[in-house]
Amino acid sequence: MMRVYLDNVAASGRVVGDLTPAEEMEALRRIESAHSAGIIKIVTSRESWREQERTTNPVKRAKLEAARSEVSVVANDHVVLGFFSPLTNRYGSVVIAPIITDIVDEALFADLRGLGLDDSDAKHLMYAVTNACDRFVTLDPDFLNRRAALEARCPSIRILRPAGLAAELQLDPTR
């Protein structure tokens, strides 16, 4: 089954319905229908959650948080490097805290940064690639304007607008 990663623009847009132009919003709805029908599997990552938490509109942020369970999160979006101890909480109990990184492929992350992506965008694409996603759906010009170079570095994935994926899947808008 085709695995489709939604970057934060698409993941947030599906919840708040604010993708423009309107054709892209309609295409994303058709993609969601294909997911519901078991034709494709839509995923995102905790990086989308981190970006959504920075939303300044409290109503929009609450709506995004409430919808988190609607899209699966990729399994491989962090690495436990070890554990730090001892930390003592306010009750005097020793707490062992994990040391976690969200960079799961140092070389790929560095290459994506070198191709001009900022940290957050590089993480999104790195997660999609390392979790065997076939398509990366976005409206973010940082990806779309670098598509050829990014796909050359990551040949296992195609970067598409929602309308591009809907057309590829030949999703009928009357469904």
C-alpha positions as CSV (number, residue, x, y, z in Angstrom):
1,M,0.0,0.0,0.0
2,M,1.3,3.5,-0.9
3,R,2.4,5.5,2.2
4,V,1.7,9.2,1.9
5,Y,3.4,11.7,4.2
6,L,1.6,15.0,4.8
7,D,3.9,17.8,5.8
8,N,2.6,20.3,8.2
9,V,1.0,22.6,5.6
10,A,-1.1,19.6,4.3
11,A,-1.6,18.1,7.8
12,S,-2.9,21.4,9.2
13,G,-4.8,22.2,6.1
14,R,-6.8,19.0,6.3
15,V,-8.0,20.0,9.8
16,V,-8.7,23.7,9.3
17,G,-9.7,23.6,5.6
18,D,-7.5,26.5,4.7
19,L,-5.5,25.2,1.7
20,T,-5.4,27.5,-1.3
21,P,-6.2,27.4,-4.1
22,A,-9.6,25.6,-3.5
23,E,-8.6,22.8,-6.0
24,E,-5.8,21.8,-3.6
25,M,-8.2,21.6,-0.7
26,E,-10.6,19.5,-2.7
27,A,-7.7,17.2,-3.8
28,L,-6.7,16.7,-0.2
29,R,-10.3,15.7,0.6
30,R,-10.1,13.1,-2.2
31,I,-6.8,11.9,-0.8
32,E,-8.4,11.5,2.6
33,S,-11.3,9.5,1.0
34,A,-8.7,7.2,-0.6
35,H,-7.1,6.7,2.8
36,S,-10.5,5.9,4.4
37,A,-11.1,3.4,1.6
38,G,-7.8,1.7,2.3
39,I,-6.2,2.7,-1.1
40,I,-3.4,4.6,0.6
41,K,-2.0,5.1,4.1
42,I,-1.7,8.8,5.2
43,V,1.0,9.5,7.9
44,T,2.7,12.5,9.4
45,S,5.2,13.0,12.2
46,R,5.5,14.6,15.6
47,E,7.3,17.5,13.8
48,S,3.9,18.5,12.5
49,W,2.7,18.5,16.1
50,R,5.6,20.7,17.2
51,E,4.9,23.2,14.4
52,Q,1.2,23.2,15.2
53,E,1.9,23.9,18.9
54,R,3.5,27.2,17.8
55,T,0.2,28.3,16.2
56,T,-0.7,31.6,17.9
57,N,-4.5,31.3,17.4
58,P,-5.7,29.3,20.5
59,V,-8.9,28.1,18.7
60,K,-7.0,26.9,15.7
61,R,-4.3,25.2,18.0
62,A,-7.0,23.4,20.0
63,K,-8.6,22.2,16.8
64,L,-5.3,20.9,15.5
65,E,-4.6,19.1,18.8
66,A,-8.0,17.5,18.9
67,A,-7.5,16.1,15.4
68,R,-4.1,14.4,16.1
69,S,-5.5,10.9,16.4
70,E,-7.0,11.2,12.9
71,V,-3.6,10.6,11.1
72,S,-1.0,8.1,12.1
73,V,2.4,9.3,13.2
74,V,5.5,7.6,11.7
75,A,7.2,5.2,14.1
76,N,10.7,6.3,13.4
77,D,10.9,10.0,14.3
78,H,13.2,10.0,17.3
79,V,16.1,8.0,18.7
80,V,16.7,7.3,22.4
81,L,20.4,7.9,22.8
82,G,20.6,6.8,26.4
83,F,19.4,7.8,29.9
84,F,20.4,10.6,32.2
85,S,20.4,10.1,35.9
86,P,20.1,11.2,38.6
87,L,17.4,13.8,38.4
88,T,15.5,14.4,41.6
89,N,11.9,15.6,41.4
90,R,10.3,17.8,44.0
91,Y,9.3,14.9,46.2
92,G,12.9,13.6,46.4
93,S,12.5,10.7,44.1
94,V,15.2,9.9,41.6
95,V,14.0,10.2,38.0
96,I,15.8,8.6,35.1
97,A,15.2,10.8,32.0
98,P,15.7,9.6,28.5
99,I,18.1,11.4,26.2
100,I,16.3,11.7,22.9
101,T,17.2,13.2,19.5
102,D,14.8,13.8,16.7
103,I,17.5,13.4,14.0
104,V,17.2,9.8,12.9
105,D,19.5,9.9,9.9
106,E,22.4,12.4,10.4
107,A,23.7,12.1,6.8
108,L,20.3,12.6,5.2
109,F,19.5,15.5,7.5
110,A,22.8,17.2,6.7
111,D,22.3,16.7,3.0
112,L,18.7,18.1,3.1
113,R,20.0,21.1,5.0
114,G,22.7,21.5,2.4
115,L,20.0,21.6,-0.3
116,G,18.5,24.6,1.4
117,L,15.8,23.2,3.7
118,D,15.5,24.6,7.2
119,D,15.7,22.3,10.2
120,S,12.0,21.6,10.4
121,D,11.5,21.0,6.7
122,A,14.6,18.7,6.6
123,K,13.1,16.7,9.5
124,H,9.8,16.3,7.7
125,L,11.4,14.9,4.5
126,M,13.9,12.8,6.5
127,Y,11.1,11.2,8.5
128,A,9.1,10.5,5.3
129,V,12.2,8.8,3.7
130,T,13.3,6.9,6.7
131,N,9.8,5.6,7.3
132,A,9.5,4.3,3.7
133,C,6.9,6.8,2.5
134,D,6.3,6.8,-1.2
135,R,4.9,10.3,-1.6
136,F,5.4,13.6,0.2
137,V,2.4,15.9,-0.1
138,T,2.9,19.6,0.4
139,L,2.1,23.1,-0.8
140,D,5.3,24.5,0.8
141,P,7.4,26.3,-1.8
142,D,10.5,25.4,0.1
143,F,10.0,21.8,-1.1
144,L,8.3,22.4,-4.4
145,N,11.0,24.8,-5.6
146,R,13.7,22.3,-4.7
147,R,11.8,19.2,-5.9
148,A,14.3,18.0,-8.5
149,A,17.3,18.3,-6.2
150,L,15.4,16.7,-3.2
151,E,14.1,13.8,-5.3
152,A,17.6,13.3,-6.8
153,R,18.9,12.9,-3.2
154,C,15.9,10.9,-2.1
155,P,14.9,8.8,-5.2
156,S,12.5,6.6,-3.2
157,I,10.0,9.4,-2.7
158,R,8.1,11.8,-4.9
159,I,7.2,15.3,-3.8
160,L,3.7,16.4,-4.9
161,R,1.0,18.9,-4.4
162,P,-2.3,17.4,-3.2
163,A,-3.7,17.8,-6.7
164,G,-0.7,16.0,-8.2
165,L,-1.3,13.0,-6.0
166,A,-5.0,13.0,-6.6
167,A,-4.3,13.0,-10.4
168,E,-1.7,10.3,-10.0
169,L,-4.2,8.1,-8.2
170,Q,-7.0,9.1,-10.6
171,L,-9.2,10.0,-7.7
172,D,-12.7,10.9,-9.0
173,P,-13.9,14.2,-7.5
174,T,-17.5,12.9,-7.6
175,R,-16.7,10.2,-5.0
